[in-house]
Amino acid sequence: MTQSVRLPFDSEETTGIYESLKVYQGRFFRLEEHLDRFFESARTVGLKIPEPREKIRERLRKSLAESGRTEAFVRLTLAGREIFVVVSERSHPPGLYRKGVCLRTSAIRRNLSQAAFPEAKSTFFLNQILATLEPAPPGNYEILFLNAEGFLAEARIGNIFIVKEGRLLTPPAHGLLNGVTRRFVIECACLGKIPVEEKPLTRHDLFNAEEAFLTNTSWEILPIREVDGRTVGTLLPGPVTRKLELLFREGVQKEIQKAGNGKN
């Protein structure tokens, strides 16, 4: 018989988990992948989800229908033994995608997997908060984390890719949040016959990349213009990034059409 571990504190009162989902044309994109991670994150941080998966799925659809939105950004959160759903709109200025964004590298290293499980999408944001408190140059848009060994990990709220000699490179999934958008971009690259490799990368690799971009549910694919004062590449967005943006849009449209029966 499995015995529960009695802790000197209540983990359900000290932490939470969440998912950010995108809605296109009234349908959730990759809903089941997000729900998979929601339940995996709960298990990792020691939380019990009070509702079955089917009920959470129904709650999300009901909240979306009540909002009247067909294009939306949805936040699913488990906190204090309760589940919350917030439907909103999140857009970004088109200029960001034409001009790219600037990043700076944080002196704060990304949490070790042995310490805080960055693979789980939890509300434990101390790592990100400490990095945000550091001084940043004017115009800086996002913060880049290195891992304990000094290799690229991820951005504060997204994953990072670089392009070198026509190949798409990204840090390995272990030790960072393996984003749903990250995985979809890798799928798009494979469909577009763009070579993809997950490998340890340094800032030297990033500084000398031909192209670089960030991914998350809200950004989708966001080009990087500059990192720590170094210009990345010569063309924004670069040819591989532009091709991936097109493949991304086509892939989303195909999945939305496939889910036209409303069962996603």
Rosetta blueprint (number, residue, H / E / L):
1 M L
2 T L
3 Q L
4 S L
5 V L
6 R L
7 L L
8 P L
9 F L
10 D L
11 S H
12 E H
13 E H
14 T H
15 T L
16 G E
17 I E
18 Y E
19 E E
20 S E
21 L E
22 K E
23 V E
24 Y E
25 Q L
26 G L
27 R E
28 F E
29 F L
30 R L
31 L H
32 E H
33 E H
34 H H
35 L H
36 D H
37 R H
38 F H
39 F H
40 E H
41 S H
42 A H
43 R H
44 T H
45 V H
46 G L
47 L L
48 K L
49 I L
50 P L
51 E L
52 P L
53 R H
54 E H
55 K H
56 I H
57 R H
58 E H
59 R H
60 L H
61 R H
62 K H
63 S H
64 L H
65 A H
66 E H
67 S H
68 G L
69 R L
70 T L
71 E L
72 A E
73 F E
74 V E
75 R E
76 L E
77 T E
78 L E
79 A E
80 G L
81 R L
82 E E
83 I E
84 F E
85 V E
86 V E
87 V E
88 S E
89 E L
90 R L
91 S L
92 H L
93 P L
94 P H
95 G H
96 L H
97 Y H
98 R H
99 K H
100 G L
101 V E
102 C E
103 L E
104 R E
105 T E
106 S L
107 A L
108 I L
109 R L
110 R L
111 N L
112 L L
113 S H
114 Q H
115 A H
116 A H
117 F L
118 P L
119 E L
120 A L
121 K L
122 S E
123 T L
124 F L
125 F L
126 L H
127 N H
128 Q H
129 I H
130 L H
131 A H
132 T H
133 L H
134 E L
135 P L
136 A L
137 P L
138 P L
139 G L
140 N E
141 Y E
142 E E
143 I E
144 L E
145 F E
146 L E
147 N L
148 A L
149 E L
150 G L
151 F L
152 L E
153 A E
154 E E
155 A E
156 R L
157 I L
158 G L
159 N E
160 I E
161 F E
162 I E
163 V E
164 K E
165 E L
166 G L
167 R E
168 L E
169 L E
170 T E
171 P L
172 P L
173 A L
174 H L
175 G L
176 L L
177 L L
178 N L
179 G L
180 V H
181 T H
182 R H
183 R H
184 F H
185 V H
186 I H
187 E H
188 C H
189 A H
190 C H
191 L H
192 G L
193 K L
194 I L
195 P L
196 V E
197 E E
198 E E
199 K L
200 P L
201 L L
202 T L
203 R H
204 H H
205 D H
206 L H
207 F H
208 N L
209 A L
210 E L
211 E E
212 A E
213 F E
214 L E
215 T E
216 N E
217 T L
218 S L
219 W L
220 E E
221 I E
222 L E
223 P E
224 I E
225 R E
226 E E
227 V E
228 D L
229 G L
230 R E
231 T E
232 V L
233 G L
234 T L
235 L L
236 L L
237 P L
238 G L
239 P H
240 V H
241 T H
242 R H
243 K H
244 L H
245 E H
246 L H
247 L H
248 F H
249 R H
250 E H
251 G H
252 V H
253 Q H
254 K H
255 E H
256 I H
257 Q H
258 K H
259 A L
260 G L
261 N L
262 G L
263 K L
264 N L
